[in-house]
Amino acid sequence: MTDNKSRIYCYECSGDSSRNNNESRKHQKTILRRSMKLQAIKILGGKCSICGYNKCIDALEFHHENANIKEFKLGSGNTMSWQDYKNEAEKCILVCSNCHKEIHSKIGYDYTKRD
């Protein structure tokens, strides 16, 4: 076992060969981030909270309704703990890319009024 307290992968997932291979590490982080996003999407209902879109998880995004409580951007590319990611996702509504753009441009949807 390692003395590094910030270890995010088990030895099976990041043995000596993968720790020395930067491409392998990037791939592992991509898998981890996608898995965390998928779990957060499930927690938030699995579809756009405005239009119901659910075909592609890459088109689903997290929108902080209250920017004042936002600690970090979920799509920042940083790898954090699942608990931190989950806590931040729970401050959001799940929206598709199109609805998210409309929210930010204030066209067609008043996100202060939810069903």
Steps between C-alpha positions, in 0.01 A plus 500: 500500500612855438542784750325737258168591665351645178507169308190471280560162335553154644819314411312281251388811309830684527782254548863593439471476122207739477649751747796533264281528191343846470254397226369215714453739795307746281276218382436383858406853607265532202328177603477617863353840405247344263395249766452777757296704251281199421431438870416869556267494199318202653466682834351805324238298314679392182347759266480871433284654772349739245431307178559137603790433260691182595663359185868585553675567831753721323212740425387515865649772716480623857363848561549669836174677577672707766847608390573629852528146638705367208834370626635377167395425144418132452632492144831663588702188422638480853472166675357525849350255744162346423354658815614851396368444147167367628458787747558753222266317258222509760512882483409480130218420266567265212441658159579420140745718310225688316299581812821598680580751225147640524532538876821696463367718222168541686299389195188289531523370856465651843706262712378662822162329438537121513222241479 
